[in-house]
Amino acid sequence: MVCTILKEEIDCVFMTRQGCTYNGGHCDPVVEACEGCSHIKEVDGDYYCTTSANPAAKWNIGLCNYATHVEKESPVVAQAKINPLKAAKRAAAGR
Ligand code: SF4
């Protein structure tokens, strides 16, 4: 349901007809690590995240997965498994 409290025009899973069901009835403000992210929105002088109700939790176990201002490491590309027997045959055949 669309938030009518802080993040107007943003669809939020915590919003219900009875109001915001998130802890305290509204989102938590962004944390220092969020500085520079394009998901920050100012509401009445406070700054909130448009993708997370609890920005501090997004940084608890490393980089926030929605952050736009930090360089993320690319996942390790799995190397193709090479069958040594087939590789030897290919080499013998000159392919
Ligand atoms: S997306 Fe992550 S880094 Fe950006 S404001 Fe939200 S919690 Fe902070």
Backbone and ligand atoms as CSV (ligand in chain L), in Angstrom:
chain,resi,resn,atom,element,x,y,z
A,1,MET,N,N,0.849,-1.181,0.000
A,1,MET,CA,C,0.000,0.000,0.000
A,1,MET,C,C,0.896,1.247,0.000
A,2,VAL,N,N,0.415,2.307,-0.621
A,2,VAL,CA,C,1.221,3.514,-0.736
A,2,VAL,C,C,1.319,4.223,0.617
A,3,CYS,N,N,2.539,4.600,0.970
A,3,CYS,CA,C,2.790,5.276,2.252
A,3,CYS,C,C,2.152,6.664,2.251
A,4,THR,N,N,1.510,6.995,3.328
A,4,THR,CA,C,0.907,8.325,3.443
A,4,THR,C,C,1.536,9.101,4.600
A,5,ILE,N,N,2.586,8.533,5.184
A,5,ILE,CA,C,3.197,9.180,6.346
A,5,ILE,C,C,4.488,9.905,5.966
A,6,LEU,N,N,5.531,9.167,5.620
A,6,LEU,CA,C,6.806,9.791,5.287
A,6,LEU,C,C,7.149,9.705,3.803
A,7,LYS,N,N,6.934,8.541,3.243
A,7,LYS,CA,C,7.383,8.301,1.874
A,7,LYS,C,C,6.197,8.342,0.915
A,8,GLU,N,N,5.558,9.438,0.812
A,8,GLU,CA,C,4.387,9.527,-0.051
A,8,GLU,C,C,4.746,9.129,-1.468
A,9,GLU,N,N,3.822,8.455,-2.095
A,9,GLU,CA,C,3.945,7.947,-3.463
A,9,GLU,C,C,4.858,6.724,-3.546
A,10,ILE,N,N,5.238,6.162,-2.413
A,10,ILE,CA,C,6.077,4.968,-2.444
A,10,ILE,C,C,5.295,3.802,-1.860
A,11,ASP,N,N,5.246,2.708,-2.635
A,11,ASP,CA,C,4.541,1.524,-2.190
A,11,ASP,C,C,5.353,0.853,-1.088
A,12,CYS,N,N,4.734,0.572,0.040
A,12,CYS,CA,C,5.452,0.018,1.187
A,12,CYS,C,C,4.690,-1.174,1.766
A,13,VAL,N,N,5.440,-2.218,2.122
A,13,VAL,CA,C,4.810,-3.417,2.674
A,13,VAL,C,C,4.283,-3.186,4.089
A,14,PHE,N,N,4.787,-2.183,4.774
A,14,PHE,CA,C,4.356,-1.933,6.154
A,14,PHE,C,C,3.083,-1.098,6.235
A,15,MET,N,N,2.693,-0.485,5.117
A,15,MET,CA,C,1.534,0.403,5.144
A,15,MET,C,C,0.239,-0.398,5.020
A,16,THR,N,N,-0.691,-0.107,5.895
A,16,THR,CA,C,-2.015,-0.744,5.846
A,16,THR,C,C,-3.076,0.349,5.946
A,17,ARG,N,N,-4.315,-0.049,5.854
A,17,ARG,CA,C,-5.398,0.942,5.989
A,17,ARG,C,C,-5.427,1.550,7.391
A,18,GLN,N,N,-4.906,0.802,8.363
A,18,GLN,CA,C,-4.867,1.308,9.738
A,18,GLN,C,C,-3.650,2.189,9.991
A,19,GLY,N,N,-2.781,2.318,9.011
A,19,GLY,CA,C,-1.578,3.137,9.151
A,19,GLY,C,C,-0.329,2.290,9.028
A,20,CYS,N,N,0.787,2.887,9.382
A,20,CYS,CA,C,2.070,2.204,9.272
A,20,CYS,C,C,2.205,1.168,10.393
A,21,THR,N,N,2.559,-0.049,10.011
A,21,THR,CA,C,2.711,-1.120,10.996
A,21,THR,C,C,4.164,-1.334,11.382
A,22,TYR,N,N,5.070,-0.510,10.830
A,22,TYR,CA,C,6.476,-0.661,11.184
A,22,TYR,C,C,6.693,-0.189,12.613
A,23,ASN,N,N,7.747,-0.648,13.211
A,23,ASN,CA,C,8.101,-0.318,14.584
A,23,ASN,C,C,8.026,1.192,14.841
A,24,GLY,N,N,7.128,1.622,15.682
A,24,GLY,CA,C,6.994,3.036,16.002
A,24,GLY,C,C,6.074,3.787,15.072
A,25,GLY,N,N,5.581,3.150,14.033
A,25,GLY,CA,C,4.626,3.791,13.131
A,25,GLY,C,C,5.251,4.616,12.041
A,26,HIS,N,N,6.570,4.586,11.901
A,26,HIS,CA,C,7.240,5.261,10.793
A,26,HIS,C,C,8.636,4.677,10.619
A,27,CYS,N,N,9.250,4.989,9.470
A,27,CYS,CA,C,10.588,4.462,9.165
A,27,CYS,C,C,11.639,5.085,10.071
A,28,ASP,N,N,12.767,4.380,10.189
A,28,ASP,CA,C,13.921,4.941,10.890
A,28,ASP,C,C,14.698,5.823,9.917
A,29,PRO,N,N,15.349,6.872,10.408
A,29,PRO,CA,C,16.151,7.725,9.515
A,29,PRO,C,C,17.395,7.000,9.015
A,30,VAL,N,N,17.978,7.533,7.942
A,30,VAL,CA,C,19.185,6.916,7.385
A,30,VAL,C,C,20.340,7.048,8.371
A,31,VAL,N,N,21.366,6.239,8.152
A,31,VAL,CA,C,22.557,6.267,9.001
A,31,VAL,C,C,23.708,6.908,8.229
A,32,GLU,N,N,24.817,7.121,8.909
A,32,GLU,CA,C,25.965,7.806,8.307
A,32,GLU,C,C,26.471,7.088,7.053
A,33,ALA,N,N,26.423,5.770,7.058
A,33,ALA,CA,C,26.913,4.999,5.906
A,33,ALA,C,C,26.081,5.243,4.656
A,34,CYS,N,N,24.877,5.716,4.815
A,34,CYS,CA,C,23.989,5.963,3.675
A,34,CYS,C,C,24.340,7.246,2.923
A,35,GLU,N,N,25.146,8.085,3.517
A,35,GLU,CA,C,25.433,9.398,2.935
A,35,GLU,C,C,25.926,9.275,1.495
A,36,GLY,N,N,25.222,9.919,0.584
A,36,GLY,CA,C,25.587,9.887,-0.829
A,36,GLY,C,C,24.711,8.972,-1.661
A,37,CYS,N,N,23.871,8.201,-1.024
A,37,CYS,CA,C,23.011,7.254,-1.747
A,37,CYS,C,C,21.841,8.000,-2.382
A,38,SER,N,N,21.456,7.568,-3.559
A,38,SER,CA,C,20.370,8.250,-4.268
A,38,SER,C,C,18.988,7.815,-3.773
A,39,HIS,N,N,18.933,6.876,-2.841
A,39,HIS,CA,C,17.645,6.440,-2.290
A,39,HIS,C,C,17.233,7.268,-1.076
A,40,ILE,N,N,18.033,8.257,-0.731
A,40,ILE,CA,C,17.698,9.102,0.420
A,40,ILE,C,C,16.661,10.135,0.007
A,41,LYS,N,N,15.663,10.307,0.871
A,41,LYS,CA,C,14.624,11.299,0.614
A,41,LYS,C,C,14.458,12.157,1.864
A,42,GLU,N,N,14.414,13.466,1.657
A,42,GLU,CA,C,14.235,14.377,2.793
A,42,GLU,C,C,12.751,14.583,3.059
A,43,VAL,N,N,12.372,14.457,4.311
A,43,VAL,CA,C,10.997,14.705,4.728
A,43,VAL,C,C,11.048,15.572,5.976
A,44,ASP,N,N,10.629,16.793,5.857
A,44,ASP,CA,C,10.592,17.732,6.986
A,44,ASP,C,C,11.922,17.834,7.722
A,45,GLY,N,N,13.023,17.896,6.980
A,45,GLY,CA,C,14.331,18.070,7.582
A,45,GLY,C,C,15.014,16.791,8.020
A,46,ASP,N,N,14.293,15.672,7.988
A,46,ASP,CA,C,14.906,14.380,8.311
A,46,ASP,C,C,15.087,13.602,7.019
A,47,TYR,N,N,16.008,12.632,7.046
A,47,TYR,CA,C,16.322,11.888,5.832
A,47,TYR,C,C,15.966,10.425,6.026
A,48,TYR,N,N,15.262,9.889,5.034
A,48,TYR,CA,C,14.806,8.505,5.089
A,48,TYR,C,C,15.196,7.781,3.810
A,49,CYS,N,N,15.212,6.480,3.900
A,49,CYS,CA,C,15.537,5.641,2.741
A,49,CYS,C,C,14.234,5.258,2.041
A,50,THR,N,N,14.231,5.332,0.714
A,50,THR,CA,C,13.020,4.982,-0.025
A,50,THR,C,C,12.881,3.479,-0.247
A,51,THR,N,N,13.921,2.713,0.097
A,51,THR,CA,C,13.846,1.271,-0.128
A,51,THR,C,C,13.829,0.453,1.158
A,52,SER,N,N,14.193,1.051,2.283
A,52,SER,CA,C,14.255,0.292,3.524
A,52,SER,C,C,13.707,1.100,4.690
A,53,ALA,N,N,12.914,0.460,5.529
A,53,ALA,CA,C,12.383,1.126,6.711
A,53,ALA,C,C,13.426,1.222,7.813
A,54,ASN,N,N,14.437,0.361,7.740
A,54,ASN,CA,C,15.472,0.326,8.771
A,54,ASN,C,C,16.858,0.344,8.126
A,55,PRO,N,N,17.340,1.513,7.712
A,55,PRO,CA,C,18.632,1.605,7.027
A,55,PRO,C,C,19.792,1.037,7.843
A,56,ALA,N,N,19.774,1.193,9.157
A,56,ALA,CA,C,20.882,0.665,9.978
A,56,ALA,C,C,21.007,-0.841,9.807
A,57,ALA,N,N,19.879,-1.518,9.691
A,57,ALA,CA,C,19.902,-2.975,9.541
A,57,ALA,C,C,20.504,-3.380,8.205
A,58,LYS,N,N,20.376,-2.518,7.193
A,58,LYS,CA,C,20.934,-2.841,5.873
A,58,LYS,C,C,22.458,-2.854,5.905
A,59,TRP,N,N,23.040,-2.186,6.883
A,59,TRP,CA,C,24.508,-2.114,6.982
A,59,TRP,C,C,25.066,-3.030,8.062
A,60,ASN,N,N,24.221,-3.759,8.739
A,60,ASN,CA,C,24.678,-4.594,9.853
A,60,ASN,C,C,25.644,-5.689,9.431
A,61,ILE,N,N,25.416,-6.278,8.287
A,61,ILE,CA,C,26.264,-7.414,7.893
A,61,ILE,C,C,27.063,-7.118,6.634
A,62,GLY,N,N,27.429,-5.861,6.456
A,62,GLY,CA,C,28.238,-5.497,5.301
A,62,GLY,C,C,27.600,-4.359,4.543
A,63,LEU,N,N,27.865,-4.311,3.244
A,63,LEU,CA,C,27.333,-3.232,2.425
A,63,LEU,C,C,25.835,-3.402,2.219
A,64,CYS,N,N,25.147,-2.285,2.183
A,64,CYS,CA,C,23.724,-2.307,1.865
A,64,CYS,C,C,23.577,-2.753,0.412
A,65,ASN,N,N,22.699,-3.711,0.171
A,65,ASN,CA,C,22.564,-4.235,-1.187
A,65,ASN,C,C,21.831,-3.285,-2.124
A,66,TYR,N,N,21.213,-2.234,-1.607
A,66,TYR,CA,C,20.550,-1.257,-2.451
A,66,TYR,C,C,21.362,0.026,-2.625
A,67,ALA,N,N,22.470,0.127,-1.967
A,67,ALA,CA,C,23.261,1.361,-1.987
A,67,ALA,C,C,23.717,1.697,-3.407
A,68,THR,N,N,23.616,2.967,-3.755
A,68,THR,CA,C,24.017,3.410,-5.092
A,68,THR,C,C,25.350,4.140,-5.069
A,69,HIS,N,N,25.898,4.364,-3.904
A,69,HIS,CA,C,27.098,5.196,-3.784
A,69,HIS,C,C,28.350,4.407,-3.416
A,70,VAL,N,N,28.259,3.104,-3.345
A,70,VAL,CA,C,29.430,2.298,-3.007
A,70,VAL,C,C,29.678,1.287,-4.118
A,71,GLU,N,N,30.949,0.988,-4.293
A,71,GLU,CA,C,31.352,0.005,-5.302
A,71,GLU,C,C,31.192,-1.392,-4.712
A,72,LYS,N,N,30.393,-2.194,-5.379
A,72,LYS,CA,C,30.192,-3.558,-4.884
A,72,LYS,C,C,31.111,-4.505,-5.630
A,73,GLU,N,N,31.595,-5.495,-4.904
A,73,GLU,CA,C,32.448,-6.491,-5.549
A,73,GLU,C,C,31.576,-7.395,-6.401
A,74,SER,N,N,32.066,-7.708,-7.584
A,74,SER,CA,C,31.294,-8.602,-8.442
A,74,SER,C,C,31.409,-10.020,-7.906
A,75,PRO,N,N,30.370,-10.791,-8.054
A,75,PRO,CA,C,30.433,-12.162,-7.550
A,75,PRO,C,C,31.482,-12.958,-8.309
A,76,VAL,N,N,32.054,-13.891,-7.618
A,76,VAL,CA,C,33.100,-14.710,-8.233
A,76,VAL,C,C,32.466,-15.552,-9.339
A,77,VAL,N,N,33.031,-15.414,-10.502
A,77,VAL,CA,C,32.511,-16.174,-11.634
A,77,VAL,C,C,33.053,-17.598,-11.542
A,78,ALA,N,N,32.131,-18.509,-11.519
A,78,ALA,CA,C,32.538,-19.907,-11.408
A,78,ALA,C,C,33.302,-20.310,-12.670
A,79,GLN,N,N,34.431,-20.908,-12.442
A,79,GLN,CA,C,35.220,-21.348,-13.577
A,79,GLN,C,C,34.625,-22.638,-14.120
A,80,ALA,N,N,34.633,-22.751,-15.439
A,80,ALA,CA,C,34.090,-23.955,-16.056
A,80,ALA,C,C,34.952,-25.147,-15.672
A,81,LYS,N,N,34.274,-26.222,-15.316
A,81,LYS,CA,C,35.016,-27.426,-14.958
A,81,LYS,C,C,35.542,-28.072,-16.237
A,82,ILE,N,N,36.787,-28.459,-16.206
A,82,ILE,CA,C,37.401,-29.080,-17.372
A,82,ILE,C,C,37.693,-30.534,-17.037
A,83,ASN,N,N,37.147,-31.383,-17.865
A,83,ASN,CA,C,37.418,-32.815,-17.702
A,83,ASN,C,C,38.805,-33.080,-18.267
A,84,PRO,N,N,39.781,-33.482,-17.438
A,84,PRO,CA,C,41.152,-33.659,-17.929
A,84,PRO,C,C,41.279,-34.714,-19.026
A,85,LEU,N,N,40.444,-35.732,-18.975
A,85,LEU,CA,C,40.490,-36.787,-19.996
A,85,LEU,C,C,40.064,-36.235,-21.360
A,86,LYS,N,N,38.941,-35.460,-21.347
A,86,LYS,CA,C,38.465,-34.862,-22.592
A,86,LYS,C,C,39.442,-33.805,-23.087
A,87,ALA,N,N,40.034,-33.071,-22.176
A,87,ALA,CA,C,41.005,-32.048,-22.572
A,87,ALA,C,C,42.214,-32.679,-23.242
A,88,ALA,N,N,42.651,-33.819,-22.722
A,88,ALA,CA,C,43.789,-34.525,-23.315
A,88,ALA,C,C,43.442,-35.032,-24.714
A,89,LYS,N,N,42.219,-35.538,-24.873
A,89,LYS,CA,C,41.789,-36.023,-26.184
A,89,LYS,C,C,41.711,-34.875,-27.189
A,90,ARG,N,N,41.180,-33.742,-26.719
A,90,ARG,CA,C,41.085,-32.565,-27.606
A,90,ARG,C,C,42.471,-32.097,-28.024
A,91,ALA,N,N,43.376,-32.125,-27.073
A,91,ALA,CA,C,44.737,-31.682,-27.375
A,91,ALA,C,C,45.407,-32.635,-28.369
A,92,ALA,N,N,45.152,-33.921,-28.194
A,92,ALA,CA,C,45.747,-34.932,-29.097
A,92,ALA,C,C,45.162,-34.801,-30.505
A,93,ALA,N,N,43.869,-34.424,-30.579
A,93,ALA,CA,C,43.232,-34.287,-31.880
A,93,ALA,C,C,43.575,-32.959,-32.533
A,94,GLY,N,N,44.207,-32.072,-31.772
A,94,GLY,CA,C,44.622,-30.786,-32.317
A,94,GLY,C,C,43.524,-29.740,-32.323
A,95,ARG,N,N,42.490,-29.949,-31.502
A,95,ARG,CA,C,41.413,-28.964,-31.447
A,95,ARG,C,C,41.640,-27.985,-30.332
L,1,SF4,S1,S,19.477,2.065,-0.078
L,1,SF4,FE1,FE,20.865,1.439,1.581
L,1,SF4,S2,S,22.519,2.956,1.515
L,1,SF4,FE2,FE,20.812,3.821,0.336
L,1,SF4,S3,S,19.706,5.063,1.817
L,1,SF4,FE3,FE,18.738,3.042,1.811
L,1,SF4,S4,S,19.739,1.907,3.467
L,1,SF4,FE4,FE,21.000,3.698,3.018
